[in-house]
Amino acid sequence: MDAAPPFSTADKATEKAPMDALVIQGGRRLSGRVAISGAKNAALPVMAATLLAPGVHKLRNVPDLRDTRTFAAVLGKLGARVSFQADLCTIDTSNVDSVEAPYELVKTMRASIYVLGPLLARLGAARVSLPGGCAWGPRPVNLHLTGLAAMGAGLEIEHGYIVGRDVKLHGAQFSFDVVSVGATAQLMMAAVLAEGTTTLDNVAIEPDITALGEVLVQCGARISGLGSRRLVIHGVRELKPIDTAIIPDRIEAATLAAAAVMTGGDITLERVIPDHFEASLRKLEEAGATITRERDEVSISGRGRPEAVDVTTQVFPGFPTDMQAQMMAVAAIARGTSVIEDTIYLDRFSHVPELQRLGANIELKGNVAVVKGVEKLSGAPVMATDLRASAALALGALVAEGETRISRIYHLDRGYERFDHKLTQLGARVERVQE
């Protein structure tokens, strides 16, 4: 194995979030080519999985985001040494000696809970703060806890922390009541070092989960059924470090595709896996876009106002909840009336009042939004409330007349790498300013 480069454990995540805003001048048609970054939702569980195998891991195509920096800081608190060089993240987990993921870091990002299973599997103990993250709706961790309990982890909640002591994980049969991406990843990581065989039914099959499973197999795990609703995991005694690449971000790709459709633009997305965001592409085609798929590129052409489309979010391979807000921005300027229903997160609609400030005609009833498309939006000051809401506001601003100022865009920086730069590269007028 190559010698590890000099390390400097990432600590940017512990700094106070900068109060930046985006100022967008609407009305410019997007055109050109843009490369899609690595997927945040794949990078974070893979970063957690490095805890399972002591040694130096090299993860390539890791996006430089607030969330990846925060997760690096969490790993640093556990004793790992983490460095970033461009899109290469090097993680040395040889000397992990702590089992505590503290509140001050975990409260900023729900995905920090991913360290729970690996800590229990490798060290037999964990003290992980209950998670935080986007400020919309309850997303309980009960499936994580009940699944781990089935594998022999006697966990307690103590003063806001999930605590496990003297844990020895064993194989189990566990069926998810509802499909959960996070809990599937958690139990997969725990099971690879558990004694015996674990069978998981009704698991998530999102590309991020399949990618995590493939990385674990690279490390020496024995997993069958990847890409299906049933996983069978035979525990092994130890795993080895890996050198791997993170898959491209399907949500970033779909978001930029939506921007092309809204602005009547012509763009080509480079370094993508088209099948990963096929459900989003089909809806954009329904809206009138012309889309050409190649092996690792997708070209999108929009012509005039999009057509209204109905959307119901579903687990993969259905339409993703992470594109619900962006599709609502498309519907806001479409010809006709669109009905958008989120069946995954029933209260994920904090973007609605902010899109209304831009002039969108949206009526919200429970988890269903009826969007009557308007001919034009108007620039206004708006506030980002979560990650995908901030992307939807940026899309609305691209077509709004005049200037839109989006505040609290640190939410955007959690999940989109250099999004403002990529929009500018495609011809948008976007400026990042201090609040």
C-alpha positions in Angstrom: 0.0 0.0 0.0 1.2 3.5 -0.8 2.4 5.7 2.0 -0.3 8.0 3.3 0.1 11.7 2.4 0.3 14.3 5.2 -2.9 14.7 7.1 -4.8 17.6 8.4 -8.1 16.6 10.0 -10.8 18.7 8.4 -12.2 21.2 10.8 -14.0 23.6 8.5 -17.3 22.1 9.6 -16.8 23.3 13.1 -16.6 26.9 11.9 -19.7 29.1 12.1 -21.8 28.8 8.9 -21.0 31.8 6.7 -24.1 34.0 6.1 -23.9 34.2 2.3 -26.6 35.0 -0.1 -27.0 34.4 -3.8 -28.1 37.3 -6.1 -29.5 36.0 -9.4 -30.5 38.1 -12.4 -33.2 36.2 -14.2 -34.0 35.8 -17.8 -30.8 34.2 -19.2 -30.9 31.0 -21.2 -28.5 28.3 -20.0 -26.1 26.6 -22.5 -22.9 24.7 -22.5 -21.4 21.7 -20.8 -20.9 21.0 -17.1 -19.4 18.1 -15.1 -21.5 16.6 -12.3 -19.8 16.2 -8.9 -19.7 13.1 -6.7 -22.9 12.2 -4.9 -23.1 13.5 -1.3 -25.6 10.8 -0.4 -23.1 8.1 -1.6 -20.0 9.8 -0.1 -21.2 10.0 3.4 -22.0 6.3 4.1 -18.8 5.3 2.3 -16.9 7.7 4.6 -18.5 6.0 7.6 -17.7 2.5 6.2 -14.0 3.3 6.4 -14.3 2.9 10.2 -14.9 -0.8 9.6 -11.4 -1.5 8.1 -8.4 -0.1 9.9 -5.9 1.5 7.5 -5.6 4.1 4.9 -8.6 4.5 2.5 -8.6 6.6 -0.6 -12.0 7.9 -1.8 -12.0 9.7 -5.1 -14.6 12.0 -6.7 -15.7 13.2 -3.2 -17.6 16.5 -3.4 -16.3 19.4 -1.4 -19.4 20.3 0.6 -20.2 21.4 4.1 -21.7 18.0 4.8 -18.5 16.0 3.7 -16.4 18.4 5.8 -18.7 17.9 8.7 -18.5 14.2 8.4 -14.7 14.4 8.2 -14.8 16.3 11.5 -16.9 13.6 13.0 -14.4 11.0 11.9 -11.6 13.2 13.3 -13.3 13.2 16.7 -13.3 9.4 16.6 -9.5 9.3 16.0 -9.4 9.1 12.2 -7.1 11.3 10.2 -8.7 12.9 7.2 -7.4 15.1 4.4 -8.8 16.5 1.2 -6.8 17.1 -1.9 -9.1 18.3 -4.7 -11.7 15.5 -5.0 -9.5 12.9 -3.2 -10.4 12.2 0.4 -7.8 10.2 2.3 -9.0 8.6 5.6 -6.7 6.8 8.0 -8.8 4.8 10.4 -5.8 2.9 12.0 -6.0 4.7 15.3 -9.7 5.1 15.9 -9.9 5.2 19.7 -13.1 7.1 20.5 -16.7 5.9 20.3 -18.3 9.3 20.8 -19.8 11.4 18.0 -20.6 14.7 19.8 -23.8 16.8 19.7 -22.1 19.9 18.3 -21.3 18.1 15.1 -24.1 15.6 14.8 -26.8 18.2 15.3 -25.8 19.9 12.0 -26.2 16.8 9.9 -28.4 13.7 10.2 -26.0 11.5 8.3 -23.6 11.6 11.2 -25.6 8.7 12.7 -24.0 6.5 10.0 -21.0 6.0 12.4 -23.2 4.1 14.9 -23.2 0.7 13.1 -19.5 0.7 12.2 -18.5 1.7 15.8 -20.6 -1.1 17.3 -19.3 -3.6 14.7 -15.6 -2.7 15.1 -15.3 -1.5 18.7 -18.4 -3.0 20.4 -19.4 0.4 21.8 -20.8 3.7 20.6 -22.0 7.0 22.0 -23.6 8.9 19.2 -25.8 12.0 19.5 -29.3 11.9 18.2 -29.1 13.6 14.8 -30.1 17.0 13.4 -30.1 18.3 9.8 -32.7 20.0 7.6 -35.3 21.8 9.6 -38.4 20.1 8.2 -40.4 17.3 9.8 -39.5 14.4 12.0 -37.4 11.7 10.5 -37.1 9.2 13.3 -34.1 6.8 13.8 -36.3 4.0 15.1 -35.5 1.7 12.2 -31.8 2.1 12.8 -32.3 1.2 16.5 -34.7 -1.7 16.1 -32.6 -3.2 13.4 -29.4 -3.0 15.5 -31.3 -4.4 18.4 -32.3 -7.4 16.4 -28.6 -7.9 15.8 -27.8 -7.9 19.5 -27.1 -4.3 20.2 -28.7 -3.3 23.5 -28.9 0.5 22.9 -30.1 3.1 25.3 -31.0 6.8 24.9 -29.1 8.7 27.5 -29.2 12.5 27.7 -29.7 12.9 23.9 -27.2 10.2 23.0 -27.6 6.7 21.6 -25.4 4.6 23.8 -24.2 1.0 23.3 -21.7 -0.8 25.6 -20.1 -4.2 25.4 -21.9 -5.0 22.2 -21.3 -8.2 20.2 -23.3 -8.1 17.0 -24.7 -11.3 15.5 -26.6 -12.2 12.4 -30.4 -11.7 12.3 -33.4 -11.6 10.0 -34.9 -8.1 9.8 -37.6 -6.7 7.5 -38.1 -3.0 7.2 -41.7 -1.8 7.8 -41.0 1.1 5.3 -38.2 1.4 2.9 -35.4 3.5 4.5 -32.2 4.5 2.8 -30.4 5.5 6.0 -31.4 2.5 8.0 -30.5 0.1 5.1 -27.0 1.6 5.0 -26.7 1.4 8.7 -27.6 -2.2 9.1 -25.5 -3.2 6.0 -22.4 -1.7 7.7 -23.2 -3.3 11.0 -23.8 -6.7 9.5 -20.6 -7.1 7.5 -18.6 -7.8 10.7 -21.4 -9.4 12.7 -21.1 -13.1 13.6 -23.2 -15.2 11.4 -25.6 -14.3 8.5 -27.9 -11.3 8.4 -30.9 -11.2 6.0 -32.5 -7.8 5.3 -35.8 -7.6 3.6 -37.6 -4.6 1.9 -34.3 -2.7 1.7 -33.7 0.5 -0.2 -32.3 0.1 -3.7 -31.2 3.7 -4.3 -27.9 3.9 -6.3 -26.2 5.2 -3.2 -27.1 2.0 -1.3 -25.9 -0.3 -4.1 -22.7 1.8 -4.4 -22.1 1.4 -0.6 -22.6 -2.4 -0.9 -20.1 -2.6 -3.8 -17.6 -0.7 -1.7 -18.1 -3.0 1.2 -17.5 -6.0 -1.1 -14.3 -4.3 -2.3 -13.3 -4.2 1.4 -13.9 -8.0 1.7 -17.5 -8.2 2.8 -19.7 -11.0 1.6 -23.0 -9.5 0.4 -25.5 -11.0 -2.1 -28.6 -9.4 -3.6 -27.3 -5.9 -4.2 -29.8 -4.0 -6.2 -32.7 -6.1 -5.0 -35.1 -5.8 -2.1 -33.4 -8.6 -0.1 -29.8 -8.6 1.1 -28.0 -11.6 2.5 -24.8 -10.6 4.4 -22.4 -13.2 5.7 -20.3 -11.7 8.5 -16.5 -11.8 8.1 -13.8 -11.4 10.7 -12.0 -8.4 9.2 -12.1 -6.0 6.2 -9.3 -4.3 4.3 -8.9 -0.6 3.3 -10.0 0.4 -0.2 -9.3 2.8 -3.1 -12.6 3.7 -4.8 -14.5 6.4 -6.5 -17.8 8.0 -5.5 -20.7 7.7 -8.0 -22.0 11.0 -9.7 -24.7 12.9 -8.0 -28.0 12.1 -9.6 -29.9 14.9 -7.8 -27.4 17.6 -8.9 -27.7 16.3 -12.4 -31.5 16.3 -12.3 -31.5 19.8 -10.8 -29.4 21.2 -13.6 -31.5 19.4 -16.2 -34.5 21.1 -14.7 -32.7 24.5 -15.0 -32.1 23.9 -18.7 -35.8 23.1 -19.2 -37.0 26.1 -17.3 -34.7 28.5 -19.2 -35.3 27.0 -22.6 -31.6 26.1 -22.6 -29.3 23.6 -24.2 -26.9 21.9 -21.8 -24.9 18.7 -21.6 -24.2 17.0 -18.3 -20.9 15.2 -18.2 -19.8 12.4 -15.9 -23.3 11.1 -15.1 -25.0 7.7 -15.0 -28.3 8.3 -16.8 -30.1 5.4 -15.3 -29.7 6.8 -11.9 -31.9 9.8 -12.6 -34.2 8.3 -15.3 -37.4 9.1 -13.4 -36.5 12.8 -13.3 -35.5 12.8 -17.0 -38.9 11.2 -18.0 -40.8 13.9 -16.1 -38.8 16.6 -17.8 -39.5 14.9 -21.2 -43.2 15.0 -20.3 -42.7 18.7 -19.7 -41.6 19.1 -23.2 -37.8 18.7 -23.1 -35.7 16.9 -25.6 -33.2 14.6 -23.9 -30.4 12.5 -25.4 -28.8 9.9 -23.2 -25.3 8.6 -23.8 -23.1 6.3 -21.7 -21.9 9.0 -19.4 -23.5 12.1 -20.7 -27.0 13.6 -21.0 -28.0 16.5 -23.2 -31.1 18.5 -22.4 -32.9 21.0 -24.6 -35.9 23.1 -23.5 -38.1 25.1 -25.8 -40.4 27.8 -24.4 -42.5 27.3 -21.4 -42.6 23.7 -20.1 -45.9 21.8 -20.0 -47.6 20.9 -16.7 -46.8 17.5 -15.3 -48.1 15.5 -12.3 -45.5 14.1 -9.9 -45.8 11.6 -7.1 -42.6 10.9 -5.2 -41.6 7.3 -4.6 -38.7 5.2 -3.5 -36.1 4.4 -6.2 -36.6 3.8 -9.1 -39.6 6.2 -8.7 -39.4 9.9 -8.8 -37.2 11.1 -5.9 -38.4 13.2 -3.0 -35.1 15.1 -3.3 -36.3 16.5 -6.7 -39.8 17.4 -5.5 -39.1 21.0 -4.7 -37.2 21.5 -8.0 -40.0 20.0 -10.0 -42.4 22.4 -8.3 -40.3 25.3 -9.6 -40.7 23.8 -13.1 -44.4 23.5 -12.6 -44.6 27.1 -11.4 -44.0 28.4 -14.9 -45.6 25.6 -16.9 -48.6 25.7 -19.2 -51.5 24.3 -17.2 -51.9 22.8 -13.7 -49.6 20.3 -12.1 -50.4 18.2 -9.0 -47.3 17.3 -6.9 -47.6 14.8 -4.1 -44.8 13.8 -1.7 -45.4 10.3 -0.3 -42.0 10.0 1.3 -41.8 13.1 3.5 -45.3 14.4 4.0 -44.4 17.9 5.2 -41.5 18.7 2.9 -43.0 21.9 1.6 -41.1 24.8 3.2 -40.2 26.0 -0.3 -43.9 26.7 -1.1 -44.2 30.2 0.6 -40.9 31.2 -0.8 -41.8 30.3 -4.4 -45.1 32.1 -3.8 -43.0 35.2 -3.1 -41.6 34.9 -6.6 -45.2 34.8 -7.9 -45.9 31.1 -8.1 -49.5 30.0 -7.8 -49.4 27.1 -5.4 -52.2 25.7 -3.2 -51.0 23.3 -0.6 -53.3 20.7 1.0 -51.4 18.3 3.3 -48.8 16.6 1.3 -50.3 17.6 -2.1 -49.5 20.8 -3.9 -51.7 22.1 -6.8 -49.5 24.3 -9.0 -51.2 26.5 -11.6 -48.4 27.6 -13.9 -47.9 31.3 -14.5 -46.4 33.0 -17.5 -43.7 34.7 -15.5 -42.2 34.9 -12.0 -40.8 38.1 -10.5 -37.6 38.6 -8.6 -37.9 39.1 -4.8 -35.9 38.5 -1.6 -36.4 34.9 -0.5 -34.9 32.6 2.2 -33.6 29.1 1.8 -35.0 26.8 4.5 -33.4 23.5 3.6 -31.1 21.9 1.0 -33.5 21.1 -1.8 -35.7 24.1 -1.2 -32.7 26.3 -1.8 -32.1 24.6 -5.2 -35.8 25.2 -6.1 -35.5 28.9 -5.3 -32.3 29.2 -7.4 -34.3 27.6 -10.3 -37.1 30.0 -9.9 -34.7 32.9 -9.7 -33.2 31.9 -13.1 -36.4 32.7 -14.9 -37.8 35.4 -12.7 -37.9 39.0 -14.1 -35.3 41.2 -12.3 -33.2 40.3 -9.3 -33.7 37.6 -6.7 -31.7 37.5 -3.5 -31.6 34.1 -1.8 -30.5 34.3 1.8 -29.2 31.5 4.0 -27.7 29.6 1.1 -25.4 27.6 3.4 -28.2 25.1 3.0 -27.3 24.9 -0.7 -23.6 24.5 0.1 -24.5 21.4 2.2 -25.3 19.4 -0.9 -24.3 21.2 -4.1 -20.6 21.6 -4.9 -19.9 25.1 -6.4 -23.5 25.3 -7.7 -23.3 29.1 -8.2 -20.1 28.6 -10.3 -21.7 25.9 -12.4 -24.7 28.1 -13.1 -22.4 30.9 -14.1 -20.4 28.5 -16.3 -23.7 27.8 -18.1 -24.4 31.5 -18.7 -26.5 32.5 -15.6 -25.8 35.8 -13.8 -25.2 34.7 -10.2 -23.2 36.5 -7.6 -22.4 35.3 -4.1 -22.5 38.1 -1.5 -22.2 38.5 2.2 -25.4 39.0 4.1 
